[in-house]
Amino acid sequence: MADNEQALCEALIRLFEEDLGAERSDVTYPETDHSGPPVEMRLRLGAARFAIEHTLIEPFPLAIQTGKWFQELTAEIEAVLNGSMPAPGTYQLVFPIHPTEGKPRRTHAALREHIMQWVRSAGAELHAECPARLDRDHQPHGYRGVRTTEIDGIPLSLSLVVHWSEKGHRDGALFLARSVGDDVQDQRRIRIRTALNKKLPKLAACRADGDVTVLVLEYADTALTNQVLVAQALEAELVDRDDCPVHIFLADTTGDEMWYFFQPVADQVFSIDMDYIDVVPPTTETLEGGVRCST
């Protein structure tokens, strides 16, 4: 995964500069220059001084690394089969969280071929099983069929969903997903609790010194994470804490061309009703001479 700390700090500061009508000054990096409480960055915007901390959160341990391994295995499967499955309807292929665990890379090509053969066969069965025309009165929820198997020790599930209201523009699409346990939200809370315990005391020291404190929580896996899930876990973990920052931003850095900020905490007030704030990722050129953040 790319290191986005510097780019996110730059994007956030530009957002504040625009909102406040002020330009940054007196930028310091206390973690490395030992100029104060060891936050990642302090700076002035007009008359106010800001302290910023950033951390990357995962829904569970090794989520990002296993996500990378999952993508390495399945990218070709999606490229070959997405859009070419029998119409109508959309298909979802569900893998375990780490399907290649214990499987050397030299075996992955054959494994992919076996999986694609099964998906084609199971997809044809589901297509044949689906009624040619769905009756809205007798099938108000449409059709959902499922096939399961195990290939080289990997449990797989393929489902086909056809609904009478669908316009057909996604017919034949194949979506890939990883199955997680029922405790994923509990694990997410543990990860967020760890981040808060690490970051908030440092920000609290800056707030005692008069700073406007800002925490950025970054995530990059929309298959398992979204802003509402993170905000719900965050709200639960902020209960009974007295060191909540002035502002907390969530940063979705999944996309390459557009990122998004969400702000569940503004002026120490929590709200689950968060607007999308579009962020064009700063390029290397635009970052030159800008801010830098430590990890």
C-alpha positions, 0 to 999 in steps of 0.5 A: 500500500502507498504511504499517504500520510504526506498527501493527506496532511497536505490535502487537509491543510489546504481544506483548512486554509480554504475554510479559514481564509488563512495560509499556513506558517510556523510548520514544525514536526515535533516527532522528529525535531523535538519542538514540543509534544511528539505529534506529527505536525504543528502549524499556524493558520491565522491566529490559531495553532493546529496539531495534527496526528494521522494513523492508518486503521485496519478492520482486523490485524493484517487486513491490508496485507491479506487484501494485497495477497487476495488481489494478487490471486483474484485480479485475473479472475475478475478481469476474465469473468466480470461481464461475461457471466450468463445474463441476466443478473449479477454474480458474487464470488466469496472467498475466505479471508486469506485464500492463499495461506500456505500456498506457494505463488508457483501454484496460484496460476493453476489454482486460478484456472480451477476456480474459473472453471468452477465459476463458469460451470456453477454460473451456467447451473444457476443461470439454467435454474433461474426462471426465464421471466420473473413474476413480480407477484410470485417472486417479489424478491426476485431470484437468488441461487447459490452454489458452494464448493471447495477447491484445494482446501479453499471454500468458495461460494457463488451466488446469482441475484436476479431482480425484476426491477433491474435494468440490465446494465450490470447483467453478467457482472461478477463481484468478488468478496472476502468473508469475515467472521461475525466479530469483525466490528469488535476487531475494528473497535480494538484497532480504533481503541489502540489508535486512540490510546496511542494518539490522543494523549499526545494531542491532549498535551497540545490542546492544553497548550492552546492548539486546535487538535486534529486526528485523521483516521485513514482506511483503504479497504471498502470491501470490509470498511466504510465511513459509517462502520468506522464512525460507529466504532469510533463513537463507541470508543470515545464514550467516557474519554475526556481527551477527544480531539477538536476535530476527527476526520476519516480518510478513504484513500481507496481510489487512485483518482479521488479520495474522500474526507468525512468528519464525524467529530467537529468541535468535539461534537460527534455526528454520524451524518457525514458529508463527502468531502472530495479530495484530489490526491496531491501529486508528487509535484504539488507536494514539493515544498509542501508538508511532510508527515512522519508515520 
